[in-house]
Amino acid sequence: MDPLSVSAASGLQSRMDSLSLLANNLANAGTAGFKMDREFYGVFKSQNAEDSTTDGDLVSSLPVVDKQWTDFSQGTLQTTGSPLDIGLSGRGFLAVNGPGGTVYTRNGGLRVSPAGELITGGEGYTVRSSGGAPIHVGAGSPISISKDGTVSQNGVSLGQLEIVDFKSTDSLKKMTGAVFQNTDPKNIPFPATNTEVEQGKVESSNVGVPDSAMRMVGMMRQFEMLQKAITLNSNMNQKALEEVARIPT
């Protein structure tokens, strides 16, 4: 494959990766606590870039999506009026018990399980108290959740929500929706400070739908232009072959 087609094909692949991220962001725009993903573009350099003896026409560097990252900026707190909904104002994550250990989320849409435990509304993960134990809620009485995350019922404290923060969010990898797993055991979570719990509210996703939609349209146009470049180059090569193979009369 000639250098122009190789470069265009690499550009197509990087745009496909970006379109996949944008599509996932837009699909989760209505998911409470969801954090949008973005991409870093980079340049792949082959050994030809370092070797001055190789043909200068060979492709030595190609555009690629170097890595993706998650934007952890806070979404808007929306009032729901449900006493089991909580929104975190400030940094931090709600610690819950996932299938393989402790995981973290900003989705505060909670509910009570049949066993009387406070769990997440989507996945059904058990909400952890500050000591790691589940929080048991009685039936038939209203629940109060204070600014510091203390859950009370009938004036009795049932436990305090475990809300933690991390020195770096780089090790937090998205599992599903708004749930994250800490992949670095050295990045130890610690109690979040300056974080307030807002009862009766949930945090919306931080996906800017108009901006994401505009980026998707622009990315699709770039994709189409690169496709046309490959088609045009292929036609030119075919034309050149036909001209060379033509026997003069």
ZABA-943714 format. One record per residue: residue in one letter; x, y, z of N, C-alpha, C, O in turn. Coordinates in steps of 0.02 Angstrom, whole numbers, padded with zeros to 5 digits. Layout:
N
PT   r     n.xx     n.yy     n.zz    ca.xx    ca.yy    ca.zz     c.xx     c.yy     c.zz     o.xx     o.yy     o.zz
PT   A        X        Y        Z        X        Y        Z        X        Y        Z        X        Y        Z
...
***
This chain:
249
PT   r     n.xx     n.yy     n.zz    ca.xx    ca.yy    ca.zz     c.xx     c.yy     c.zz     o.xx     o.yy     o.zz
PT   M    00043   -00060    00000    00000    00000    00000    00045    00062    00000    00095    00064    00035
PT   D    00026    00112   -00039    00068    00171   -00045    00060    00216    00016    00012    00209    00054
PT   P    00108    00263    00027    00108    00304    00088    00044    00343    00099    00020    00349    00155
PT   L    00015    00371    00045   -00046    00411    00054   -00104    00368    00080   -00140    00389    00126
PT   S   -00112    00309    00052   -00165    00265    00075   -00154    00241    00147   -00201    00235    00186
PT   V   -00090    00228    00165   -00074    00206    00233   -00091    00261    00283   -00121    00248    00335
PT   S   -00071    00323    00267   -00086    00380    00311   -00161    00391    00318   -00185    00403    00374
PT   A   -00197    00387    00263   -00269    00397    00265   -00303    00342    00305   -00350    00355    00342
PT   A   -00279    00280    00296   -00308    00224    00333   -00296    00231    00408   -00340    00216    00448
PT   S   -00236    00255    00427   -00222    00267    00498   -00267    00322    00525   -00292    00318    00581
PT   G   -00278    00374    00484   -00324    00427    00504   -00395    00402    00514   -00430    00424    00560
PT   L   -00416    00356    00470   -00483    00327    00476   -00489    00288    00542   -00540    00294    00577
PT   Q   -00438    00250    00560   -00440    00210    00621   -00444    00255    00682   -00483    00241    00728
PT   S   -00405    00309    00684   -00407    00354    00741   -00474    00389    00747   -00499    00400    00802
PT   R   -00505    00406    00689   -00571    00437    00691   -00624    00387    00714   -00672    00405    00747
PT   M   -00616    00324    00695   -00663    00273    00718   -00659    00266    00794   -00710    00258    00828
PT   D   -00598    00268    00822   -00591    00265    00894   -00625    00324    00928   -00658    00316    00979
PT   S   -00617    00384    00899   -00648    00444    00927   -00724    00440    00922   -00759    00459    00969
PT   L   -00749    00416    00866   -00821    00410    00857   -00851    00361    00907   -00906    00371    00932
PT   S   -00813    00307    00923   -00837    00259    00972   -00844    00291    01041   -00893    00279    01076
PT   L   -00794    00332    01060   -00798    00366    01125   -00857    00415    01126   -00894    00418    01175
PT   L   -00865    00453    01072   -00919    00502    01069   -00987    00468    01072   -01033    00492    01106
PT   A   -00994    00412    01036   -01058    00377    01036   -01074    00350    01105   -01132    00353    01127
PT   N   -01023    00325    01141   -01035    00300    01209   -01053    00357    01256   -01096    00349    01300
PT   N   -01021    00415    01248   -01038    00473    01289   -01110    00493    01279   -01147    00504    01327
PT   L   -01131    00499    01216   -01200    00520    01201   -01250    00468    01225   -01305    00486    01247
PT   A   -01232    00404    01220   -01278    00351    01242   -01289    00354    01318   -01341    00332    01342
PT   N   -01239    00380    01354   -01244    00384    01428   -01257    00455    01453   -01248    00469    01512
PT   A   -01279    00499    01409   -01291    00568    01429   -01345    00572    01483   -01346    00619    01523
PT   G   -01389    00523    01486   -01442    00522    01536   -01427    00479    01596   -01470    00470    01639
PT   T   -01366    00451    01600   -01347    00408    01656   -01320    00451    01713   -01271    00486    01704
PT   A   -01352    00447    01770   -01330    00487    01828   -01259    00470    01847   -01241    00411    01852
PT   G   -01218    00521    01859   -01150    00511    01882   -01101    00489    01828   -01043    00477    01843
PT   F   -01123    00484    01765   -01079    00462    01712   -01027    00516    01697   -01042    00575    01697
PT   K   -00965    00494    01684   -00910    00540    01667   -00888    00526    01596   -00874    00469    01578
PT   M   -00886    00578    01555   -00871    00569    01485   -00797    00553    01473   -00754    00572    01512
PT   D   -00785    00517    01419   -00717    00498    01399   -00694    00543    01342   -00734    00561    01298
PT   R   -00631    00559    01343   -00600    00598    01289   -00538    00561    01266   -00518    00511    01295
PT   E   -00506    00587    01212   -00448    00553    01184   -00389    00600    01176   -00398    00661    01166
PT   F   -00330    00572    01179   -00268    00607    01164   -00243    00581    01097   -00234    00520    01088
PT   Y   -00232    00626    01049   -00203    00605    00986   -00127    00606    00991   -00099    00650    01024
PT   G   -00096    00558    00959   -00023    00555    00957    00001    00534    00889   -00039    00529    00842
PT   V    00065    00523    00882    00095    00503    00818    00135    00439    00829    00180    00436    00871
PT   F    00118    00387    00792    00157    00326    00794    00217    00333    00747    00209    00352    00689
PT   K    00276    00319    00774    00337    00323    00734    00367    00253    00725    00380    00218    00773
PT   S    00377    00235    00662    00407    00170    00647    00482    00176    00649    00510    00230    00658
PT   Q    00516    00120    00639    00589    00120    00638    00616    00161    00580    00673    00184    00583
PT   N    00576    00170    00528    00598    00209    00471    00613    00281    00490    00655    00314    00459
PT   A    00578    00306    00542    00588    00374    00563    00657    00384    00593    00683    00440    00594
PT   E    00686    00330    00619    00752    00334    00651    00808    00313    00604    00867    00325    00618
PT   D    00790    00283    00547    00840    00255    00502    00847    00300    00440    00801    00302    00399
PT   S    00903    00334    00435    00913    00380    00379    00929    00344    00314    00931    00375    00261
PT   T    00941    00277    00318    00959    00240    00258    00898    00214    00220    00903    00191    00164
PT   T    00840    00219    00251    00779    00194    00219    00753    00244    00168    00772    00303    00169
PT   D    00710    00220    00125    00681    00262    00073    00639    00317    00105    00596    00302    00147
PT   G    00650    00377    00087    00614    00434    00116    00541    00434    00100    00502    00469    00133
PT   D    00521    00394    00049    00450    00393    00031    00410    00347    00076    00349    00349    00075
PT   L    00444    00305    00116    00408    00259    00160    00374    00298    00217    00401    00347    00241
PT   V    00316    00275    00237    00281    00307    00292    00316    00290    00357    00322    00232    00375
PT   S    00339    00341    00394    00375    00329    00457    00335    00352    00517    00352    00332    00573
PT   S    00284    00392    00509    00243    00415    00565    00170    00418    00545    00154    00437    00489
PT   L    00127    00398    00591    00056    00393    00576    00015    00422    00633    00035    00414    00691
PT   P   -00042    00455    00618   -00085    00481    00672   -00124    00425    00706   -00153    00382    00673
PT   V   -00124    00425    00773   -00160    00374    00811   -00190    00406    00873   -00170    00461    00893
PT   V   -00239    00372    00902   -00265    00392    00968   -00218    00362    01019   -00218    00302    01031
PT   D   -00177    00405    01050   -00125    00382    01096   -00156    00349    01158   -00134    00295    01178
PT   K   -00207    00381    01188   -00241    00352    01245   -00306    00390    01257   -00316    00445    01230
PT   Q   -00349    00361    01296   -00411    00396    01315   -00409    00412    01389   -00374    00379    01428
PT   W   -00445    00463    01408   -00447    00484    01478   -00518    00503    01496   -00559    00520    01453
PT   T   -00532    00500    01560   -00599    00515    01585   -00601    00583    01617   -00557    00600    01658
PT   D   -00650    00622    01599   -00660    00689    01628   -00703    00681    01692   -00762    00665    01687
PT   F   -00672    00692    01750   -00707    00682    01813   -00739    00746    01840   -00757    00749    01899
PT   S   -00746    00797    01799   -00778    00859    01822   -00850    00844    01843   -00883    00799    01816
PT   Q   -00875    00883    01891   -00941    00870    01919   -00997    00889    01872   -00993    00940    01837
PT   G   -01049    00847    01870   -01108    00863    01832   -01156    00905    01874   -01144    00917    01933
PT   T   -01210    00925    01845   -01260    00966    01880   -01301    00923    01928   -01321    00868    01912
PT   L   -01313    00950    01989   -01355    00915    02037   -01428    00931    02022   -01448    00989    02024
PT   Q   -01466    00880    02008   -01536    00888    01991   -01580    00864    02048   -01570    00810    02075
PT   T   -01630    00904    02065   -01676    00887    02120   -01726    00834    02097   -01759    00843    02045
PT   T   -01732    00780    02135   -01780    00727    02121   -01834    00723    02174   -01890    00701    02160
PT   G   -01818    00744    02235   -01866    00740    02289   -01868    00672    02323   -01900    00665    02375
PT   S   -01833    00622    02295   -01833    00556    02326   -01784    00555    02384   -01726    00575    02375
PT   P   -01804    00533    02443   -01759    00532    02501   -01701    00484    02494   -01652    00488    02531
PT   L   -01706    00437    02447   -01652    00389    02437   -01601    00412    02384   -01552    00378    02371
PT   D   -01614    00469    02353   -01567    00496    02304   -01518    00542    02339   -01537    00584    02380
PT   I   -01454    00535    02321   -01403    00581    02349   -01358    00605    02292   -01344    00569    02245
PT   G   -01336    00668    02299   -01288    00696    02252   -01228    00720    02291   -01235    00749    02344
PT   L   -01169    00707    02265   -01107    00729    02298   -01086    00796    02270   -01076    00804    02209
PT   S   -01080    00845    02314   -01057    00911    02295   -00984    00917    02314   -00967    00922    02373
PT   G   -00940    00917    02265   -00868    00918    02278   -00836    00853    02254   -00869    00810    02224
PT   R   -00772    00846    02268   -00736    00786    02248   -00758    00726    02288   -00786    00732    02343
PT   G   -00744    00667    02261   -00757    00606    02299   -00802    00557    02263   -00834    00573    02213
PT   F   -00804    00497    02290   -00844    00443    02262   -00878    00405    02318   -00852    00400    02373
PT   L   -00936    00378    02302   -00972    00335    02349   -00943    00265    02341   -00943    00237    02286
PT   A   -00919    00236    02396   -00890    00169    02395   -00945    00117    02402   -00987    00122    02447
PT   V   -00946    00067    02358   -00996    00015    02359   -00961   -00052    02349   -00905   -00055    02323
PT   N   -00994   -00106    02368   -00966   -00173    02361   -00986   -00203    02294   -01044   -00221    02283
PT   G   -00937   -00207    02248   -00949   -00237    02183   -00938   -00312    02186   -00923   -00339    02239
PT   P   -00946   -00347    02129   -00938   -00420    02129   -00867   -00443    02144   -00857   -00499    02168
PT   G   -00816   -00400    02131   -00747   -00420    02143   -00712   -00379    02196   -00651   -00380    02201
PT   G   -00750   -00342    02236   -00719   -00298    02286   -00751   -00229    02285   -00803   -00219    02255
PT   T   -00718   -00182    02318   -00744   -00115    02323   -00737   -00077    02257   -00683   -00077    02226
PT   V   -00791   -00046    02235   -00790   -00004    02175   -00820    00064    02194   -00844    00073    02250
PT   Y   -00818    00111    02147   -00833    00180    02165   -00879    00212    02111   -00873    00197    02052
PT   T   -00924    00254    02135   -00972    00284    02089   -00993    00353    02113   -00987    00370    02172
PT   R   -01018    00393    02066   -01048    00458    02082   -01124    00455    02072   -01159    00504    02082
PT   N   -01148    00397    02053   -01220    00389    02042   -01254    00376    02109   -01247    00321    02137
PT   G   -01289    00425    02135   -01320    00419    02201   -01393    00400    02200   -01428    00411    02249
PT   G   -01416    00370    02145   -01485    00345    02144   -01488    00279    02182   -01472    00227    02154
PT   L   -01508    00282    02245   -01506    00222    02288   -01576    00193    02297   -01627    00225    02281
PT   R   -01578    00132    02324   -01641    00100    02342   -01627    00050    02398   -01570    00038    02416
PT   V   -01680    00022    02425   -01674   -00027    02479   -01688   -00096    02452   -01739   -00108    02419
PT   S   -01642   -00143    02465   -01650   -00211    02441   -01702   -00248    02482   -01721   -00224    02535
PT   P   -01726   -00306    02458   -01774   -00345    02497   -01747   -00365    02566   -01785   -00377    02613
PT   A   -01679   -00367    02571   -01649   -00385    02635   -01641   -00324    02681   -01616   -00330    02737
PT   G   -01664   -00266    02657   -01660   -00206    02698   -01595   -00169    02694   -01582   -00124    02734
PT   E   -01551   -00187    02645   -01487   -00152    02638   -01493   -00096    02587   -01530   -00101    02538
PT   L   -01455   -00043    02599   -01453    00013    02552   -01407   -00006    02494   -01349   -00023    02505
PT   I   -01434   -00004    02433   -01396   -00026    02374   -01402    00026    02318   -01446    00069    02320
PT   T   -01359    00020    02268   -01363    00065    02211   -01423    00045    02168   -01441   -00013    02164
PT   G   -01453    00095    02136   -01514    00082    02099   -01504    00043    02035   -01548    00004    02016
PT   G   -01447    00052    02002   -01436    00018    01939   -01410   -00052    01946   -01442   -00100    01926
PT   E   -01350   -00058    01975   -01316   -00122    01978   -01337   -00164    02039   -01327   -00225    02039
PT   G   -01365   -00132    02090   -01384   -00168    02150   -01325   -00183    02196   -01327   -00231    02234
PT   Y   -01272   -00142    02192   -01214   -00151    02235   -01228   -00123    02305   -01260   -00071    02312
PT   T   -01205   -00158    02356   -01216   -00138    02424   -01176   -00075    02441   -01115   -00073    02430
PT   V   -01210   -00025    02468   -01176    00037    02488   -01138    00024    02553   -01164   -00006    02600
PT   R   -01075    00047    02555   -01033    00035    02614   -01039    00093    02664   -01045    00151    02645
PT   S   -01039    00075    02728   -01033    00126    02780   -00960    00142    02790   -00917    00110    02759
PT   S   -00945    00192    02831   -00876    00212    02841   -00832    00156    02868   -00771    00159    02862
PT   G   -00861    00106    02898   -00823    00048    02922   -00822   -00010    02874   -00791   -00061    02888
PT   G   -00856   -00003    02817   -00858   -00055    02767   -00919   -00100    02770   -00932   -00138    02723
PT   A   -00958   -00096    02824   -01017   -00138    02831   -01076   -00109    02791   -01076   -00049    02778
PT   P   -01124   -00150    02773   -01184   -00123    02739   -01227   -00082    02786   -01220   -00088    02847
PT   I   -01270   -00041    02759   -01315    00000    02798   -01385   -00030    02794   -01414   -00033    02739
PT   H   -01412   -00051    02850   -01477   -00083    02852   -01531   -00031    02869   -01524    00008    02915
PT   V   -01583   -00032    02829   -01638    00017    02836   -01702   -00020    02853   -01718   -00071    02824
PT   G   -01739    00007    02902   -01803   -00022    02920   -01858   -00001    02873   -01851    00049    02837
PT   A   -01912   -00038    02872   -01968   -00023    02828   -02018    00023    02861   -02028    00021    02922
PT   G   -02049    00066    02820   -02105    00106    02843   -02089    00172    02875   -02135    00210    02891
PT   S   -02025    00188    02884   -02007    00252    02915   -01963    00292    02868   -01921    00263    02833
PT   P   -01971    00358    02866   -01930    00400    02822   -01856    00398    02841   -01838    00386    02899
PT   I   -01813    00409    02791   -01741    00407    02801   -01714    00478    02793   -01735    00515    02748
PT   S   -01668    00495    02836   -01635    00560    02832   -01561    00550    02820   -01529    00509    02853
PT   I   -01533    00588    02773   -01461    00584    02757   -01432    00654    02764   -01451    00700    02728
PT   S   -01386    00661    02811   -01358    00728    02825   -01303    00746    02775   -01285    00705    02732
PT   K   -01277    00807    02781   -01226    00832    02736   -01162    00790    02739   -01127    00784    02689
PT   D   -01147    00761    02797   -01086    00721    02803   -01097    00647    02786   -01052    00606    02794
PT   G   -01158    00630    02762   -01172    00563    02740   -01199    00516    02793   -01205    00456    02781
PT   T   -01216    00543    02852   -01245    00501    02905   -01318    00485    02889   -01359    00529    02878
PT   V   -01333    00420    02888   -01400    00396    02872   -01437    00383    02938   -01413    00345    02980
PT   S   -01495    00415    02946   -01533    00408    03008   -01605    00388    02993   -01632    00403    02940
PT   Q   -01635    00355    03042   -01705    00336    03037   -01735    00337    03106   -01709    00305    03152
PT   N   -01790    00373    03114   -01822    00381    03180   -01773    00409    03231   -01775    00391    03290
PT   G   -01729    00454    03209   -01681    00485    03254   -01622    00442    03273   -01580    00462    03313
PT   V   -01617    00383    03244   -01563    00337    03259   -01515    00333    03200   -01537    00323    03143
PT   S   -01450    00340    03213   -01400    00335    03160   -01391    00263    03138   -01380    00218    03179
PT   L   -01396    00252    03072   -01388    00185    03044   -01318    00174    03016   -01300    00117    03000
PT   G   -01280    00227    03011   -01213    00222    02983   -01198    00284    02940   -01243    00322    02924
PT   Q   -01135    00292    02924   -01114    00348    02883   -01088    00323    02816   -01046    00277    02814
PT   L   -01112    00352    02762   -01090    00331    02695   -01014    00338    02689   -00985    00387    02711
PT   E   -00983    00288    02659   -00911    00290    02647   -00899    00329    02582   -00910    00304    02527
PT   I   -00875    00390    02589   -00860    00433    02532   -00786    00446    02531   -00758    00473    02579
PT   V   -00753    00427    02477   -00680    00429    02474   -00657    00470    02414   -00695    00485    02368
PT   D   -00593    00487    02416   -00561    00522    02361   -00494    00489    02347   -00471    00447    02386
PT   F   -00463    00507    02292   -00399    00479    02273   -00350    00535    02256   -00369    00588    02231
PT   K   -00286    00522    02271   -00234    00570    02254   -00232    00580    02178   -00221    00636    02154
PT   S   -00243    00527    02141   -00245    00529    02068   -00302    00487    02043   -00314    00432    02069
PT   T   -00338    00512    01994   -00393    00473    01964   -00370    00433    01903   -00411    00401    01870
PT   D   -00305    00434    01888   -00280    00399    01829   -00290    00324    01833   -00298    00291    01782
PT   S   -00290    00297    01894   -00297    00225    01902   -00370    00202    01905   -00383    00142    01910
PT   L   -00417    00249    01901   -00488    00230    01902   -00511    00212    01832   -00513    00255    01787
PT   K   -00528    00149    01823   -00550    00125    01757   -00625    00110    01759   -00651    00080    01806
PT   K   -00658    00132    01707   -00731    00126    01703   -00750    00053    01692   -00724    00020    01647
PT   M   -00796    00029    01734   -00822   -00039    01726   -00885   -00037    01683   -00884   -00059    01626
PT   T   -00938   -00011    01711   -01001   -00003    01674   -01033    00063    01695   -01033    00079    01755
PT   G   -01060    00099    01649   -01095    00161    01666   -01054    00208    01707   -01004    00235    01684
PT   A   -01075    00218    01769   -01042    00267    01813   -01002    00233    01869   -00988    00265    01920
PT   V   -00984    00170    01860   -00947    00132    01911   -00874    00126    01890   -00858    00110    01833
PT   F   -00829    00138    01939   -00757    00136    01925   -00722    00088    01973   -00743    00077    02030
PT   Q   -00668    00059    01947   -00626    00014    01987   -00557    00043    01993   -00529    00068    01944
PT   N   -00528    00041    02053   -00460    00066    02063   -00411    00010    02045   -00410   -00042    02077
PT   T   -00370    00022    01994   -00325   -00030    01969   -00255   -00025    01998   -00212   -00067    01983
PT   D   -00243    00024    02040   -00176    00033    02070   -00181    00026    02146   -00207    00072    02179
PT   P   -00158   -00029    02174   -00163   -00037    02247   -00122    00014    02286   -00135    00025    02346
PT   K   -00074    00047    02254   -00035    00098    02287   -00073    00165    02291   -00056    00208    02332
PT   N   -00124    00173    02249   -00165    00233    02250   -00222    00222    02300   -00278    00208    02281
PT   I   -00206    00229    02363   -00252    00211    02417   -00306    00265    02426   -00289    00324    02432
PT   P   -00370    00245    02428   -00423    00295    02440   -00420    00321    02512   -00400    00285    02558
PT   F   -00441    00383    02520   -00443    00414    02586   -00509    00451    02594   -00540    00469    02543
PT   P   -00532    00463    02655   -00596    00498    02665   -00597    00565    02630   -00551    00606    02637
PT   A   -00649    00577    02591   -00654    00640    02554   -00666    00698    02602   -00702    00691    02652
PT   T   -00635    00754    02587   -00645    00815    02626   -00680    00867    02584   -00677    00866    02523
PT   N   -00715    00913    02617   -00750    00967    02583   -00801    00940    02533   -00814    00971    02481
PT   T   -00830    00882    02549   -00882    00852    02507   -00947    00849    02546   -00949    00824    02602
PT   E   -01000    00876    02517   -01065    00876    02549   -01113    00830    02513   -01113    00825    02452
PT   V   -01154    00795    02552   -01204    00750    02525   -01270    00788    02522   -01294    00814    02572
PT   E   -01300    00791    02463   -01364    00826    02453   -01419    00773    02445   -01423    00739    02394
PT   Q   -01461    00767    02496   -01516    00719    02493   -01571    00745    02446   -01585    00805    02443
PT   G   -01602    00699    02410   -01655    00717    02364   -01630    00744    02298   -01668    00775    02261
PT   K   -01566    00733    02283   -01537    00756    02220   -01493    00700    02191   -01470    00657    02227
PT   V   -01483    00703    02126   -01435    00658    02093   -01393    00700    02046   -01414    00751    02020
PT   E   -01331    00677    02036   -01286    00712    01991   -01296    00687    01920   -01292    00627    01906
PT   S   -01310    00733    01875   -01318    00714    01805   -01250    00699    01774   -01199    00716    01804
PT   S   -01249    00670    01716   -01186    00657    01681   -01155    00724    01662   -01190    00774    01655
PT   N   -01090    00724    01652   -01056    00786    01632   -01045    00790    01556   -01003    00827    01532
PT   V   -01085    00750    01520   -01081    00751    01447   -01117    00813    01420   -01176    00822    01432
PT   G   -01081    00854    01383   -01112    00911    01350   -01140    00887    01284   -01104    00878    01235
PT   V   -01206    00875    01282   -01236    00845    01222   -01226    00887    01159   -01206    00859    01108
PT   P   -01240    00953    01161   -01229    00992    01099   -01158    00990    01075   -01145    00981    01015
PT   D   -01110    00997    01121   -01039    00996    01102   -01019    00928    01075   -00984    00924    01024
PT   S   -01042    00874    01107   -01025    00807    01084   -01056    00792    01016   -01025    00761    00974
PT   A   -01117    00816    01006   -01150    00806    00941   -01113    00843    00886   -01105    00817    00831
PT   M   -01091    00904    00900   -01054    00943    00850   -00986    00910    00835   -00965    00907    00777
PT   R   -00953    00884    00887   -00889    00849    00876   -00900    00786    00835   -00858    00768    00793
PT   M   -00955    00752    00846   -00969    00691    00808   -00980    00707    00734   -00956    00672    00690
PT   V   -01018    00761    00721   -01029    00781    00651   -00963    00799    00617   -00950    00778    00561
PT   G   -00921    00837    00652   -00856    00855    00624   -00812    00795    00612   -00777    00791    00562
PT   M   -00814    00746    00659   -00773    00686    00652   -00797    00644    00594   -00757    00614    00558
PT   M   -00863    00641    00584   -00890    00603    00528   -00871    00634    00461   -00858    00599    00412
PT   R   -00869    00700    00459   -00848    00734    00397   -00774    00720    00383   -00756    00710    00325
PT   Q   -00732    00721    00434   -00662    00703    00425   -00656    00631    00399   -00615    00616    00356
PT   F   -00697    00587    00428   -00696    00517    00407   -00713    00511    00333   -00681    00473    00297
PT   E   -00765    00548    00311   -00785    00546    00241   -00731    00573    00195   -00719    00546    00141
PT   M   -00697    00626    00217   -00643    00655    00176   -00586    00605    00168   -00557    00599    00114
PT   L   -00568    00570    00222   -00515    00521    00218   -00535    00462    00173   -00493    00435    00136
PT   Q   -00598    00443    00176   -00622    00390    00131   -00615    00412    00058   -00594    00373    00015
PT   K   -00634    00474    00044   -00629    00500   -00024   -00557    00503   -00046   -00541    00491   -00105
PT   A   -00511    00520    00001   -00440    00523   -00016   -00414    00454   -00037   -00376    00448   -00085
PT   I   -00436    00402    00000   -00415    00334   -00017   -00443    00314   -00085   -00407    00284   -00126
PT   T   -00506    00330   -00097   -00538    00313   -00162   -00504    00349   -00219   -00490    00319   -00271
PT   L   -00491    00414   -00210   -00458    00454   -00262   -00388    00428   -00277   -00368    00422   -00335
PT   N   -00351    00412   -00225   -00283    00387   -00234   -00284    00319   -00269   -00241    00304   -00311
PT   S   -00333    00277   -00251   -00339    00212   -00283   -00355    00220   -00357   -00327    00184   -00399
PT   N   -00399    00267   -00374   -00416    00279   -00444   -00356    00305   -00483   -00345    00286   -00541
PT   M   -00317    00348   -00450   -00256    00375   -00483   -00206    00319   -00496   -00175    00316   -00550
PT   N   -00197    00275   -00448   -00151    00219   -00457   -00175    00173   -00512   -00135    00149   -00553
PT   Q   -00240    00160   -00514   -00268    00117   -00567   -00258    00149   -00635   -00242    00115   -00684
PT   K   -00269    00215   -00639   -00260    00251   -00702   -00187    00247   -00724   -00173    00238   -00784
PT   A   -00141    00254   -00676   -00070    00251   -00693   -00051    00182   -00720   -00013    00177   -00769
PT   L   -00078    00130   -00690   -00064    00062   -00713   -00091    00050   -00783   -00059    00018   -00825
PT   E   -00149    00077   -00796   -00178    00069   -00862   -00138    00105   -00916   -00129    00080   -00971
PT   E   -00112    00164   -00898   -00072    00202   -00945   -00006    00168   -00959    00017    00166   -01016
PT   V    00025    00140   -00907    00089    00106   -00915    00081    00043   -00957    00122    00027   -01000
PT   A    00025    00007   -00945    00015   -00056   -00981   -00009   -00047   -01052   -00010   -00095   -01091
PT   R   -00028    00014   -01071   -00054    00025   -01138    00003    00020   -01189    00055    00051   -01181
PT   I   -00008   -00021   -01242    00042   -00030   -01295    00033    00024   -01349   -00020    00028   -01380
PT   P    00084    00065   -01358    00076    00118   -01410    00068    00088   -01479    00099    00037   -01495
PT   T    00027    00119   -01520    00015    00094   -01588    00047    00140   -01639    00042    00127   -01699
***
